[in-house]
Amino acid sequence: MGVSSDRLREDAARLLPGGVSSPIRASVRPCPFFVDRALGARIWTTDGAELVDWVMGYGPNLLGHANDRVRLAVVEQVERGWLYGAPTRTEVELAGKISTYYGPGKVRFVNSGGEAAMTAVRLARGATRRRLLVKFDGCYHGASDVLLSRRGDGALGIPSSAGVPEEFAGSTIVLRYNDVDELHRIMKKFGDQVAAVIVEPVGANMGVVPASSDFLSAAKEEAEGSGALLIFDEVVTGFRLGLRGAQGLYGIKPDLTVLGKIIGGGFPVGALVGRSELMDLLAPLGPVYNAGTFNGHPVSMAAGLATLRILEEGWPYFRAERAAKAVSEELSRMRLNGGEVAVNVIGSMFQVFMRKPPVVDADSARGSDSSAYMKFHEALMRKGVFSPPSQMETWFASSAHGDEEVSRTIEEIRKAWPS
């Protein structure tokens, strides 16, 4: 153990806005903790507490913390240097892997999923020479100005953050997730002005809310019919719901795919994947600009390549999905005020909503009893189980969640559930 969490919280509050570097970390109850180390499916805090981790870095750690094979790949890369300002073989090999499952086409590496989404929108506007973007309430695509918009009274979006100009938000149309009729109606009216339709095929920032097949089919149909591009934001689902992600499960191919999280093996990364004729519009070949000192960072490329090689063996998906199934089934048996609760699960990701089912969009997710959820989260934390600190986040299972972690979690769920 080193410095106590109390002391670190005091220092962090003085040095970091809100005491954190990303807002959700301040939501942990009874108070944010500080990590000393992590291994497998467990985290140890600077105060010496041991936690079973169901947050997994908010998604990237499908293999658990500090996987041996990924760690060795990272160490080997660091021993050869870690930033060159020039391409590497590993970068090309990782791009090849990604293109195999999300191509055919080309890959542009950036440094986060949000940056990749921002680049996808810029590329779509450059390719189509159109201004409007269609997105969906509850889907999160990063913290860039162009995507920080929410539903307003009319068709056009309004800023969801201070500092975002109204004209930026006004270039987006924010629709209800899983609402096929509204999508058809708006695209009939504005379709010839729309550059792209961007969607999370499984919403992971309103809890877990899978899209219906009809909804994603309608998104593809409307994009194709209007000459817009369809963008799947698979930052969370890419390589988590199988090697081909959500698009593989649904059998629907977008024009552009946004990736992140797992493809960096726990290191910062983002990627944009698309057909060659689209991707070649990016600099240096085309007029759509993107660049970055850390694009294709050698350490992230090494960790990502090692991770995908392990995932190709298949067994991590079986283990992670088995753990998610066991815990989500236990949550489905819980009752709140005498009634059943909604539990959405797909693959190795799930969430319990403190309300009756179904939860199919952001409005129904927001209708959950968030106070009851946070009491549940805090009770679990006190019992050594780290669950997502918001009703609108996601539980992530990993291949490191074995029988012991699952059994302990189920036991503590029964004790922590709000009466």
Summary of the structure (lengths in Angstrom):
residues: 419
radius of gyration: 21.1
end to end distance: 35.5
largest distance: 61.6
contacts: 1503
relative contact order: 0.16
helix: 42%
strand: 19%
